[in-house]
Amino acid sequence: MRLFKAILLLMLVVGFVPTLMVGWLSVSHTRELLVRDAQELAQERVKQLQLKAEAFLGEPTDAVLGLARVPGFFTLPLEAQQTHLASVLTQRREVLALTVFGPDRKRLAGLQAFSRHDVSPSSLAGHEERARALLENLDGLRYADVVTGPDGDGPVVTLAFPVGEPVKGYVAADLSLAGLRRMLEQERVGSTGFAYVADRHGHLVAGGGGVAGLGEDVSRRRPVAHLLRQLERQPDTETFHVGNFGEGRDAVVAAYTVLPEAGWAIISEQPVEHAYRQVEAMERRILLGLGAAILVALVLAALFSRNLTRPLKGFTKGALELARGKFGVEVDVPQKNELGELAQTFNYMSKQLLAYDMENRGLYESLEKGYLETIVALANSIDSKDAYTRGHSQRVGDVAVEVGREMNLTERELRQLQYGGILHDIGKIGIVESILCKQTRLTDQEMAIMREHPAIGDAIIGPVSFLGAVRACVRHHHERWDGTGYPDRLQGEDIPLLARIVACADTFDACTSTRPYQKAMPLEKAMEILDNLSGAQLDPQVVLALRRVLAKQGVRLEGHRLPVKLAS
């Protein structure tokens, strides 16, 4: 129960779920408020821009419309009419040109005035062309599309209106929008936002940074595209909108409204990441506080769990030691709770395993010793039949182990090599002594009988499961690398590696020991013979390994021969 209470207390202290829920609700609610504030700010900004734009456009327009309020303007003498035109140009510098047309839409002679004296013919022609285009079916004030003034006047808009009822004539004027352009360029929408004006076709009238030049198509900008769709559905309604446009890094917070007389839209844009910077700052503060609360909870949880994790680490370490075979290891857990009781049980189990292991090791060593003694006795029984081969099996086993160690075989494989070398000729027990001990060359029939000893040896040790891996050494130690050996005519790497090593050791001992048909050869001569047999009878890699063994034991195969002892 003590462990259960500790875990329960830990869960109550940590309490991540309620903390996270409170943090999420706080962030969500506050974010909505701040987003709404940011959008209201954008809305108020675009309204202020609308008032400024109406002033820039409305004041010079009102000055030109004042000509319609002059009593009997078309009946005044020419000089009086020219004086009124000059007065408008003097009062409003934004007015660049004035032209008066008759009711037949033809320009009246002498009633055309410009703010500059050096008006180029192209400027004059462009002004009259835009004016005449406005006079078609003109029944009130109308604005033309904005153009670039040819004389460096910046953006210019042409307006026209009828005078009198019935119509006695028309007045057309060019207005400079340079002031509107400067105002928009100076307008700051946060640190990276900007404002601009587009006409009813989605072309730029004037704008700050971030948009194209005058007259360029901005209809693909998301706020402008949204506005044009609104105007297409409801062309006569007052349009105003604020919100987010786009997604990802290109998303903006934008607001727009329309100047109804000119049909222009005023748009304010600001990247979302900057418009909602306060939102992000608020989120960071809340997340920081949330992180601090979680940190405190973690510290408290760590203090309570410390007494639990330390014993568990001891159990884990002890279990790994047991898995590696280190029996008898103990864990130290001083707590007087369930963990302490578990530690006592663990230590008792470890001691019992140690006792069982020691007993099993003794039995295994005795068994293995008995097997080895039996194997050596069998090998000696064979060697005792021929004085010339006495000790041959033991020497083959020793040489095979040294070669196997040079080839980085495992200890288990080296032990199998030892047994395989000792037992490789065990099948000679089944060969009659007249053939086995014959001092002269064997006949073909006798040789065929002698070649049966690998299969006889395999059959002898086959029932002994302990020697299962040794059978390959016994059966295949007379196989040849080129496939012409016996009894199974195996070739190359199809011959088991242990059998290839025993075959090389067998040949080496045959060359370096005295036999009825030869005297013991020097090591240099013996290795010369093994080199000749390499690739034909013997595995070349095994021969090279034997050479390295001799070199490590101080044997020089060129020049003088030093004494060598090959033994495990």
N, C-alpha and C positions, 0 to 999 in steps of 0.2 A: 504493500500500500504506500510505503514511503516513496518508492520510485514513481508510482502512478501520480501521487500528489505533486511531486517535483515536475513531472511532464505537464500536468494540468496547469500548474502555476506558470510555467514557461509559456504555454499557449495563451493564457490570459494576459501576460505582460506584453508579449510580442504584439498581438492584436493588429496584424497588418491590415486585415480586411476593412475594419471600420475606419482606420486612418486613411487608407486609400480612397474609400468612398467619400469621406468628408472632403478630402483634397480635390477629388474629381468634381464634386458638386460645386465647390467654391470656384474652381477654375472655369467651369462651364457657365455659371451664372454671371460671374464678373466679366468673362469674355463677351457675353452677349451685350452687357451694358457698354463696355468700351467700344465694341464694334459699332453699336448704334450711335455712340457719341462721335466716332470718327466719320460715319456717314452723314450725320447731321452737320458736322463741320464742313464737309465737302458740299453739302447742299447750301449752306449759308454762303460759302465762298462763291459758288456759281451765281447765286442771286446778286451778290455785290458786283460781280463782273457784269451781270446783265444791266444793272443800273449804270455802271460806268460806260458800257458799250452804247446804251441808249442815249446817254449824254453826248458821247463823241459823235454819234450819228444824228441825233435829234436836233442839237443846237444849230449846226450849219443848215440842216434841212429846214428848220423853222425860219431861218434868215432868208432862204430862197423862197419859201412859201409866202413870205411877207410881200413879195411882188404882186401876188394875187389879191392882197388886201389894199393895194393902192387904188383909190377911187378913179375909175375911168382910165386905167393904165394905158389901154390901147388907143385912147382918144387924145392922150397928152402929146405935146410936141416931141419931136425926135430927141431934142436936147434934154428935155425933162426925163424921158425914158432912159437915155444913156446915163443920166445922173443917178437915177435909182439903181441901175445895174452896177455902176461904179461904187455906190454906197454899200451894196451887199458884199462886193469883193473886198472893200476896205474893212468892213466890220468882221468878217469871218475869213481868216486866212486859209481855212480848209477848203473854201470854194475856189476852184481853179479856173472854171470857165462857165459862162452863162450864154445861152442862145434863146432868142424869142422866135417862135414860129407863128404864122397866121393860121386862121381856121382851116385853110387848105393844106396845112402841114408843110408849107414852104417857109424857108428862113426869111425873116424880114430884114431888109437891108439896113445896115447901121446898128442893128440891135444884137450885137455879139461882142462879148467882153471877156478878157483873160486877165489872170492875176499877174502875168508876166508879159513883157512887150515882145520878147523874142520867142514867139510860139512857132514851132516847126510846122511845115505843111502836113507832116504825117500826124502830128498831134491834133491839128485842126480837123483833118479828114476823119481820124478815129473818133473824135468827139461827136461830129455831126452824124457819123454812121450809127453810133450807139444811140444817139438821141432819136433819130428817125425810126429806129427799130422799136423804141418804146412808144412812139406815137400811135402805132397801129391799135385800134380799138381801145384807146386810153380813156378811162372814165374816172380816174383818181390818181393819187400818188403811186408811182411805180419805180422800182429800182432795177437796174440792169445787173448783169453779172460783173463781179469785180475783175479788173484787169490791171496790168502793170503799167504805170504811167511811162510813156516813151521818153519823157524829159527828166527822168530821175525823180518823179514825184511819189514813188512807192506805189502801194495799192490805191487804185482809183475806182470809185463807183459812180455811175451816171444815174441821175434821177430825172423824172419828167412828170408834169401834172398839167391839167387843163385850167384855163382861167375864164371865169364868167359862166353865166347860165342864161341863155344858151352859150355855147363855147365861142369865145371871141379870139382865142389863140392858145398857144402852149408855151411853157417855159421848161427848158432843160438845163441841167447843171452837172458839172463834174466836181465830186467831192474827194479830197485827199483823205485816206485812212491811215496816214503815217502816224498820227497820234494814237490811234487804236492799236497799231502794231507795236509802238513803243511801250504802251501801257501793258500789253500782253507779255512782251519780252521781259518787262521788269516784274511782272507778277510772279510771286514765289508760292508754289504749292508744295509745302514741305521742303525737304532738301533736294529731291530729285524729280518732283512733279512739275507740270506745266499746264498752261491753258491755251486754247486756240479757238478760232471761229471758222466754221465751215458753212458754205452756202447750201441751198436746197438740193444741189446735185452731188453733194459730197466732196466738193473741191475746197481747198484751203483758201480762206480770205486773209487771215492774219494769225500769227501764233508765236508762242515762245519756243524754247528748245525742245528737241525730241520729235519734231514733225517736219514734213517736207516743205519745199518752197511754195511761194504763192501760186495758186492755181493747180497745184498737184492734187491728185486723187487720194483722198484719205477715207474713202468710203469703206475700205476694208478694215479700218480700225474698229474694234468691237463696239465701242460706245456710239460711233457714227453709224455703223451698220444697224445697230439696234434702233437708233433714232429714225433712220430712213424707213425701216419697217413700220414703226409706229405712225409716221406721217403717211405712209402708203395706205394703212388701214383706216386712219382717222385724220384726214388732211386739215380739217378746220378746228380741231380741238387744241386747247392749250396743252403743250407737252412739257413735262418735267419728269426727270427720273434720276435716281441715285442708287448705286449698288456695285457689286463686284462683277468684273468682266474678265473672261479668260480663265486659264488654269495654270498651275505650276509657276515657274519663274516669270512668265509673261503676264500674269494676272495683275489687274489694276483696279483701284477703287476710283470710279468716275461718276460725275454728275453732269447733267446737261439741261439746258433750257433753250427756248426759241424766241428770237426777236420777231414778233408777228409781222411787222410792217415790211422788213427786208427779207423775211424768210430765212434768216441765218440762225445757226445753232452755236451756242457758247458751251464749250466742253472743258471740263477740268479733269485731269488724269493724274494719278499718283500710284506708284507701285504698291501692291498690297503689303509687302514686307516693311515698307516705310510708313504707310498709312496706319498700319496696326502695330507700330512699334511699341506703343504703350501697352497694347494687349500682350505682346511678347514679354515686355518688362514685368508686367503683372504676373504672367505665368511663371517667369523665372523666380520671382519672389515667393510665390506660393509653393513652387516645387522645391525651392531652397528650404522653406520652412517644413515642408513635408519630408524632405530628406533628413533634416535635423531631427524631426520626431522619430523617423525610422531608425536613425543612428542611435538615438537614446534607447529605443526599444531593443536594438541589437546588442548594445552594451549590457543592458540588464539581462537579456536572454543569455549572453555569453557567461555572465557571472553565475547564473543559475545552472547553466548546462555544463559548466566547467567540471563539476564533480561527477558528471555523467560521462563526458567524453574521455577523460583521462583513463578510467578503468576500461572503457571499451577499446581504447588504443592498446592497452596492455593485453587484453584478450586477443586482439587482432595479431599483435606481434607474436604472442605465444602460440597461436594457432599456426602461423606461418612457420615458426620454428619446428613445430610438430610435423607439419607437412614436409619439411626438408629432412626429417628423420632425426632431429635433435630431441629425443625423448628425455623426460625428466625436468624440462623447463617449467618454471613456476611464475605466476603473476602475483603482484603485491597489491591487494585492494583492502585498505584498512576500514572501509565503511561497514557499518553494522546494519546493512540492509540486504535486499535481494541480490545486489551485485556482489556483496561480500560472500554470501552463501554460494553464489555461482563460482566465485574465484576458488573457494575451498574445494568444490567439486572438480573444477578444472585441474587443480594441482594434484588431487588424488588420482584422477584419470591419467595425468602425465607420468606420475610415478609408476603406476601399474603398467603403462605402455613401455616404460624404460625396463622394467623387470622382464616383461615378455620379450622385448627386443634382445636383451642380453642372453636370455635363454635360447631364442631362435638363432642368434648369431653363433652361439656355441654349437648348437646342433648342426647348423649349416656348415661350419668350418670342419666339424668332425666328418660330416658326410662327404664334403668335397675332398678332404684329406684321404678318406677311404677310397673314393673314386680314383684319385690320382695315384695312390699306391697300387691299386688294381691295374691301372693303365700301364704304369711303369713295369709291373710284374709281367704283364702280357708282352710288352715290348722286349723285355729281357729274355723272355722265353724264346722269342724269335731269334734275337741276336746270339743267344747261347748256342744255337745250332751251327753257327759259322763263326770261327774265331776272328775272321777278317772283318766281320760286320759288327763286332761287339761294340756297343756304345753308339752305333750309327743313328738309331732312332732318336736318342736323347740329343745328339748333336744337331740333327735336322730340326728338331723342335726349337733348340736354342737359337740357331741361325734364323729360322723363320720368324721368331719373336723379334729379333733385332731388326730385320728388314721391315716387318710390319710396323714397328715403332718409328722407323725412319719415314714410313709412308703415312704417319699420323693416324693409325688405326686406334680404335677405342680399347680400353682395358679389357672389355668383354671379348673383343675380337682377338686381342693378343693372347688371352687365355685359351681361346678356341684354337689359335695357331699352335700354341704349345702342345695341346692335346692332339691336334691333327698331325703335327710333326712326329710325335711319339708313336702314334697309331697308324701312320700311313702305310706301313708294311704288315699290319696285323693279319691280312689275308694270307700271308705266306705260311700261316699255321696249317692251312689246308693243302699245301704243296708238299708232295712226298720228298723225303730228305735226299733221295738219290738225285733228284733234279735240283733241289734247293742248294745242296752242298757240292755239286759237281764242279771239279776244278778245271775242266776243259770247256770248250765252246759248246753251247747247247745246240741240239738239232732243231730243225724247224718244228717238229712235233713237240719237243720238249719246251721250246720257246712259247708255243701256243698255250701249253699248260701253265707255264710261268706267268703269262699275261692274264691269266684268270684271277690272280691274287687281288687286284683292286675290287672286282665284283664280289669275291669271297669276303674280303674285309668289310665291304659295305653291308653284306648280309649278316655278318657277325655283330656289328654295332648297331644295326638298324633298330632292333627292339629296345635299345637303351635310349630313352627320351632325353636323358641328360647329355648324350653325345649327338643329338640330332644335327647340330650345326657343324659337327666334325665330319659327318659322312661325306661331304663334298671333297674334303682333303683326301680321304681314304680312296674314294672312287675315281677321282679325276686327276691325281697327281702325275699320271703318265699321259695325260692329254697333251697335245702339241699346239703351239700357237698357230701353225699353218693348217691344222685340222687333220693331220695324218696320225694322231696318237690313238690311244685305246683307253677304255673299252667303248666309248660312245662317239669318238671322232669329233669332239667339240672343237670349235675354232675361235681364236681371238678372245674377245671379251665375253663370249658365251661361256667360257671356262670360268667358274667362280674364282674370285680374287684370292681367297685363302688357298685354294688348290694351286693357283699359279705361283704363289709365294713358296708353298711347300715343295713344288716341283723344282724351283730354282735352288732352294736350300738343299734338296736331295742331290741334285746334279753337282753342286758345289762341294758337298761332303764326299761324293763319289770320286771327285777329282783330287781332293786333298787328303785322302786316306789310302792306305795300302790295301790292294785287292790281289787275288791270285793272278790276275791278268795284267796288273800294272802296279807300279810303285807310286807313293804319294807325290803329287806334283807340287812345285813351288806355287805360291799364290799368284805370282805374275803369269805363269803358264796356265793356271786354272782359270783366271779371269779372261785370258786370251781365248780359251775354249768356250767360255760362257758368252763372250762377245760374238763368237762365230755362230753360236746357237741362238743368239738374240734375234727375234723376228721370225725364226723358223720353228725352233722347239720351245723357246722361253719368251716370256713377256718382256719387251725392251725396257719398260718402266721399272719392272722388278729388278732387272739386272743393274740398271742405273742406281737404284736404291741400295743394292748390295755393295756397289762400288763406293757410295757415300759412307756406308757403315764402315768399310775397311779404312777409308780415308780418315774418318773421325777417330778410329782406334790406332792411328799412327802408321798405317800401311802405305808405302809408296809403291805403286804398281809399275813405275818406270825406274830403273836403277836398282838400288839395294832393296831387299825385302826385309822388313822388320818383323819381329815376333808379333803375333796377334792371338787373342783369345776371344772367341765368340761364345758368349754364354749369357743367359738371362740373369 
